Amino acid sequence: MTNNIVRQITLSALILSLTIICTRLLSLQNIPIIPFVRISIGPALIIFTSIFLGPIPGLVVGAASDILGIVLFPNALGYSINPLFTVVYGLLGLLPFFIFKLAKMIKKNSVNFAIISAILGSLCVFATIFMILNSSIVLFGKTYEFLAWHKALVITLSWVLSIGTVIAVFFTNKHFEKKYGEDTVQTYPIAVSSIITELIVMLVLNTIVKAVFFEVDFLFVFFAQAVVYFIDIPLNTFVVSLLGVLYKKVEK
């Protein structure tokens, strides 16, 4: 029991360090026009901690990565610690454990695959309807008009990214099944956990916080976050599945 706790603390500390490095140094962020999005494997490391070490270590790693990250590597734009962002990252480390447990109860991979496809498809429908009904958007007090080709590009890109994400999850599962055996990998439950967690925490809650914090239009932030979401899902699925397999091998 004691060894278990010590191992959890040691691994959590190691993952926390890696999360801060990946999030603050090895990431794509401070993108012109949309400074409120970031692409990194940080969320994957937090989700891994939650699924394989437990919800409490996940919560601690998620929240601490935000607090220590901003302290050790101050934001280039001068922003300080915001408790709301800390809560967001804490939830990112708390929820995956429980969603993963529920997804594992679904024995058929086809059902989990259908859930993944339905969620991503719903986001595409949202993007399509949004672009059809809106002719402009306001960002930092400036109005940007949507031309016909803008709308066509965004709608097409949404569906391409969605289909690409579904295909990426499918082949990620095939890759790990072939390499490590069907009984070893849990790609689909991991993908479902990542998709639902990021949908609730990063796409909705984080968007609300960022829209208020940056004082920008909610739907614009949501759309920008959605682009990152389509990138994060296959990335999270692959990284967490790989780390999960390695963790199980070390554990044995």
Buried (B, 14 or more C-beta within 10 A) or exposed (E): EEEEEEEBEEBBBEBBBBBBBBBBEEBEBEEEEBBBBBBBBBBBBBBBBBBBBBBBBBBBBBBBBBBBBBEEEEBEEEEEEBEEBBBBBBBBBBBBBBBBEEBBEBEEBEEBBEBBBEBBBEBBEBBBEBBEEEEEBEBEEEEEEBEEEEBEEBBEBBBEBBBBBBEBBBEBBEBBBEEBEEEBBBBBBBBBBBBBBBBBBBBEBBBBBBBEBBEBBEBBBBBBBBBBBBBBBBBBBBBBBBBBBEBBEEEE
